[in-house]
């Protein structure tokens, strides 16, 4: 969906409405490989007004081309490309978009071969770190991008795009992972209320068992994801570490300032296991505890729709995984609530997101980087995503442009002053661990019924 526009226009015709929302984030955002957004993308962004003045300082860009390489495949790929339309119309730049689920493996190969893209949308800070420290390939962000990020994002997000004190990569979209999906109708029928604390969540779980005579397992889960099998369970552990040990211990853990198998981390494994390894609680409609290892993460929440389970922990982008025709709303087929903490005073929240790395510094490339780091892009992306599944922690995002109630709920979590967010820990750990032994260890936790201590010890012993 590359749009070629030869005539430069200073502004576009249709103005966006609504005031900007200041999304405050106390500290920090992964996408998987393009999950999110089911919309086709298109005219909503093409008619979206942005301020073209910031790009004039880069000179006459008409007729130039910028190449983009990403894991964001369709359906979100279509909305991603549609969000570029206003920039193309302003500048006359053509954006050539290439998406592949193999990008993370292929990008270093292309860098070594001297054939990098102009811009890569990096799904993890860890990949940015590798490209900078091992290949010296990513260029520092230009001043215009840094100014946009300083104005529009919490400083912690900027930190995740920084390596050894140099700022390289602006944040892009944001995922909120600390959600539990459920059926509003089933809750109403059972007389259940959304839990406000972790103890409330455990009490609700047991209540469902008691009310159904043990015939229905309250939770359903699955971690099978091809070569990435195990990653959904790492999210579980990270979320529970934030709740039981706190953000300071979480930071020490992913930085390896404390060992992976520190007693506080093993305790978090055990706390997650009170749900995930309890045969009375899982795996509703799918099998026993061991079935979690082989159930595709994309399908794991489906038993909620036929009443075979009541609860499924998954990120905001799981919205796009529900079968066609499923209504995601507070009065719909499914909705989600915040995964509660031990108290209501604070909301530790697991987040993730993408970052923009540039490999060339031509004026058109820097202009496009500037656009992607702006509130204008965030709002154009929201306008280009009519079916939802996308949100950003950019302060300038207008929540009225978000397509669904759930997207607005995700934005509200980010905006809540009580939110203390931390980036997905496995994405910040060395790849040998975060995308290797941590994923594998979580799978074995279910498949072979390894103890929390055994799994944590194995992962600690693998740390490079």
Residue pairs with C-beta under 8 A, 6 or more apart in sequence:
1 41
1 78
1 81
1 82
1 97
2 81
2 94
2 95
2 96
2 97
3 46
3 81
3 84
3 85
3 88
3 94
3 95
4 88
4 94
5 88
5 89
5 92
5 94
6 62
6 63
6 92
7 62
7 92
8 61
8 62
8 89
8 90
8 91
8 92
9 52
9 89
9 90
10 52
10 53
10 90
11 49
11 50
11 51
11 52
11 90
12 46
12 47
12 48
12 49
12 50
12 86
12 89
12 90
13 47
13 49
14 47
14 48
14 49
15 49
16 48
16 49
16 379
16 383
16 398
16 401
17 398
17 400
18 398
18 399
18 400
18 401
19 398
20 375
20 395
20 396
20 397
20 398
21 395
21 396
21 397
21 398
21 399
21 411
21 415
22 395
22 415
23 392
23 393
23 394
23 395
23 397
23 411
23 414
23 415
24 154
24 395
24 414
24 415
24 417
24 419
25 153
25 154
25 156
25 157
25 351
25 393
25 414
25 419
25 421
26 154
26 156
26 419
26 420
26 421
27 154
27 156
27 247
27 420
27 421
27 422
28 154
28 156
28 157
28 159
28 160
28 351
28 421
28 422
28 423
29 157
29 160
29 171
29 173
29 174
29 175
29 351
29 352
29 353
29 393
29 421
29 423
29 424
30 123
30 124
30 175
30 177
30 352
30 353
30 423
30 424
30 427
31 71
31 72
31 123
31 173
31 175
31 317
31 352
31 353
31 354
32 71
32 123
32 225
32 228
32 231
32 317
33 71
33 73
33 101
33 123
33 228
34 70
34 71
34 72
34 73
34 74
34 76
34 77
34 99
34 101
35 76
35 317
35 318
35 320
35 321
36 76
36 173
36 175
36 316
36 317
36 319
36 320
36 389
36 390
37 75
37 76
37 79
37 320
37 385
37 387
37 388
37 389
37 390
38 75
38 320
38 387
38 388
38 389
39 75
39 78
39 79
39 384
39 385
39 386
39 387
39 388
39 389
39 403
40 75
40 78
40 79
40 386
41 78
41 79
41 80
41 81
41 82
41 83
41 384
41 385
41 386
42 78
42 82
42 384
44 82
44 383
44 384
44 386
45 79
45 82
45 83
45 84
45 85
45 86
45 380
45 381
45 383
45 384
46 82
46 85
46 86
46 89
48 85
48 86
48 379
48 380
48 383
48 384
49 86
50 86
50 87
50 90
50 371
50 374
50 376
50 380
51 376
52 90
52 91
54 144
54 370
54 371
54 374
55 61
55 87
55 90
55 91
55 367
55 370
55 371
57 144
58 91
58 363
58 364
58 366
58 367
58 370
59 363
61 91
61 92
61 93
61 363
61 364
61 367
62 91
62 92
62 93
63 92
63 94
64 92
64 93
64 94
64 362
64 363
64 364
65 93
65 94
65 95
65 96
65 364
66 93
66 94
66 95
66 96
66 118
66 119
66 364
66 365
66 368
67 96
67 98
67 117
67 118
67 119
68 95
68 96
68 97
68 98
68 117
68 118
68 119
68 120
68 121
69 98
69 99
69 100
69 103
69 107
69 110
69 116
69 117
69 119
69 120
69 121
70 77
70 80
70 97
70 98
70 99
70 100
70 103
70 120
70 121
70 354
71 99
71 100
71 101
71 103
71 104
71 121
71 123
72 80
72 99
72 121
72 354
73 99
73 100
73 101
74 99
75 320
76 320
76 385
76 389
76 390
77 97
77 99
79 381
79 384
79 385
79 390
80 97
80 381
80 384
81 95
81 97
82 384
83 377
83 380
83 381
83 383
83 384
84 95
84 97
85 380
85 384
86 376
86 380
87 93
87 95
87 367
87 368
87 371
87 377
88 94
88 95
91 364
91 367
93 364
93 367
93 368
95 368
98 117
100 106
103 120
104 123
104 124
104 127
107 116
107 117
107 120
107 127
107 131
108 130
108 131
108 134
108 135
110 116
110 117
111 131
111 135
111 137
111 359
112 135
116 137
116 359
116 360
117 359
118 358
118 359
118 360
118 362
118 365
118 368
119 356
119 357
119 358
119 359
119 365
119 368
119 369
119 372
120 356
120 357
120 359
121 172
121 354
121 355
121 356
121 357
122 128
122 131
122 169
122 354
122 355
122 356
122 357
123 354
123 427
124 424
124 427
124 428
125 160
125 161
125 355
125 423
125 427
125 428
126 427
126 428
126 429
126 430
126 431
126 434
126 435
127 431
128 138
128 161
128 163
128 168
128 169
128 355
128 357
129 163
130 431
131 137
131 138
131 357
132 138
132 163
132 164
132 166
132 168
133 163
133 164
137 359
138 168
138 169
138 357
138 358
138 359
139 168
139 358
139 359
139 360
139 361
140 166
140 167
140 168
141 149
141 161
141 167
141 168
141 169
141 170
141 358
141 369
141 373
142 361
142 366
142 369
142 370
144 366
144 369
144 370
144 373
145 170
145 356
145 366
145 369
145 370
145 373
146 167
148 170
148 370
148 373
148 374
149 157
149 158
149 161
149 167
149 170
149 171
149 373
150 158
151 395
152 373
152 374
152 375
152 394
152 395
152 396
153 170
153 171
153 393
153 394
153 395
154 393
156 421
157 171
157 353
157 393
158 167
158 171
160 171
160 355
160 423
160 428
161 167
161 168
161 169
161 170
161 171
161 355
162 168
168 357
169 355
169 356
169 357
170 355
170 356
170 369
170 372
170 373
171 353
171 354
171 355
171 356
171 373
171 393
171 394
172 353
172 354
172 355
172 356
172 372
172 392
173 353
173 354
173 381
173 390
173 391
173 392
174 351
174 352
174 353
174 391
174 392
174 393
174 414
175 315
175 316
175 317
175 351
175 352
175 353
175 391
176 315
176 316
176 349
176 350
176 351
176 391
176 410
176 413
176 414
177 235
177 238
177 239
177 314
177 315
177 316
177 349
177 350
177 351
177 352
177 424
178 239
178 338
178 339
178 347
178 348
178 349
178 350
178 413
179 313
179 314
179 315
179 316
179 318
179 336
179 337
179 338
179 339
179 410
180 201
180 311
180 312
180 313
180 336
180 337
180 338
180 339
181 301
181 304
181 311
181 312
181 313
181 314
181 318
181 334
181 335
181 336
182 194
182 304
182 310
182 311
182 312
182 334
182 335
182 336
182 337
183 304
183 305
183 307
183 310
183 333
183 334
184 329
184 330
184 331
184 332
184 334
184 335
185 333
186 192
186 304
186 307
186 310
187 193
187 194
187 310
190 208
190 211
190 310
192 204
192 207
192 208
192 310
193 204
194 337
195 201
195 203
195 204
195 337
195 340
196 340
196 344
197 340
197 341
197 342
197 343
197 344
198 243
198 340
198 341
198 342
199 342
200 340
201 339
201 340
202 274
202 275
204 218
204 311
205 218
205 219
205 275
205 281
205 311
208 216
208 218
208 310
209 216
209 217
209 218
209 280
209 281
214 280
216 284
216 307
216 308
216 309
216 310
217 280
217 281
217 282
217 283
217 284
217 285
217 308
217 309
218 281
218 282
218 284
218 309
218 310
218 311
219 275
219 276
219 281
219 282
219 283
219 284
219 309
219 310
219 311
219 312
219 313
220 282
220 283
220 284
220 285
220 286
220 295
220 300
220 301
220 302
220 303
220 304
220 308
220 309
220 311
220 312
221 232
221 233
221 276
221 282
221 283
221 292
221 295
221 300
221 312
221 313
222 232
222 283
222 286
222 291
222 292
222 294
222 295
222 296
222 297
222 298
222 299
222 300
223 229
223 230
223 231
223 232
223 233
223 292
223 293
223 295
223 297
223 442
223 443
223 446
224 293
224 294
224 295
224 296
224 297
225 231
225 232
225 296
225 297
228 435
228 439
229 293
229 439
229 443
230 438
230 439
230 440
230 441
230 442
230 443
231 297
231 426
231 435
231 439
231 442
232 297
232 300
232 314
233 276
233 292
233 442
233 443
233 445
233 446
234 424
234 425
234 426
234 434
234 438
234 439
234 442
235 313
235 315
235 350
235 424
236 272
236 276
236 313
236 442
237 265
237 268
237 269
237 272
237 442
238 250
238 350
238 422
238 424
238 425
238 426
239 313
239 339
239 348
239 350
240 268
240 269
240 271
240 272
241 249
241 250
241 253
241 264
241 265
241 268
241 425
242 250
242 341
242 348
242 349
242 350
242 420
242 422
243 268
243 271
243 341
243 342
243 348
244 264
244 267
244 268
244 271
244 342
245 253
245 264
245 265
245 267
245 268
246 348
247 348
247 420
247 422
249 258
249 262
249 264
249 265
250 422
250 425
251 257
251 422
252 258
253 260
253 262
253 265
253 425
254 425
254 428
254 429
255 428
256 429
256 463
258 264
258 265
259 460
259 463
260 433
260 456
260 459
260 460
260 463
261 453
261 456
261 457
261 459
261 460
265 456
266 452
266 453
266 456
269 445
269 452
269 455
269 456
270 452
273 445
273 452
275 281
275 282
276 282
276 289
276 292
276 446
277 289
277 445
277 446
277 449
278 289
279 288
279 289
282 288
282 289
282 292
283 289
283 291
283 292
283 295
283 309
284 303
284 308
284 309
284 310
285 302
285 303
285 306
285 308
285 309
286 292
286 295
286 300
286 303
286 308
286 309
287 295
289 446
289 449
290 446
290 447
290 449
292 446
293 443
293 444
293 446
293 447
294 447
297 314
298 321
299 321
300 312
300 314
301 312
301 314
301 318
301 321
301 322
301 334
302 322
302 323
303 309
304 310
304 311
304 312
304 334
305 322
305 323
305 326
305 333
305 334
312 318
313 339
314 321
314 336
315 352
316 336
316 389
316 391
316 406
316 407
316 410
317 389
318 336
319 328
319 388
319 389
319 404
319 406
319 407
320 388
320 389
322 328
322 333
322 334
326 332
326 333
326 334
327 333
327 334
328 334
328 335
328 388
328 404
328 405
328 406
329 335
329 404
329 405
329 406
330 405
335 405
335 406
336 406
336 409
338 347
338 349
338 413
341 347
341 348
344 418
345 418
346 418
346 420
347 413
347 416
347 418
347 419
347 420
348 420
348 421
348 422
349 413
349 414
349 419
349 420
349 421
349 422
350 421
350 422
350 424
351 393
351 414
351 421
351 422
351 423
351 424
352 423
352 424
352 427
353 393
353 423
356 369
356 372
356 373
358 365
358 366
358 369
371 377
374 396
375 394
375 395
375 396
375 397
376 396
378 392
378 394
378 396
378 397
379 396
379 397
379 398
379 401
381 390
381 392
382 390
382 392
382 397
382 398
382 401
382 402
382 403
383 401
385 403
386 403
387 403
387 404
388 402
388 403
388 404
388 406
388 407
389 403
389 404
389 407
390 402
390 407
391 397
391 402
391 407
391 410
391 411
391 414
393 414
397 411
399 408
399 411
399 412
402 408
402 411
413 419
414 421
425 434
426 433
426 434
426 435
426 438
426 439
427 434
428 434
429 438
430 463
430 464
432 462
432 463
432 464
433 459
433 462
433 463
433 464
436 462
437 458
437 459
437 462
438 459
441 450
441 455
441 456
441 458
441 459
442 455
444 450
444 455
444 458
445 452
445 455
450 458
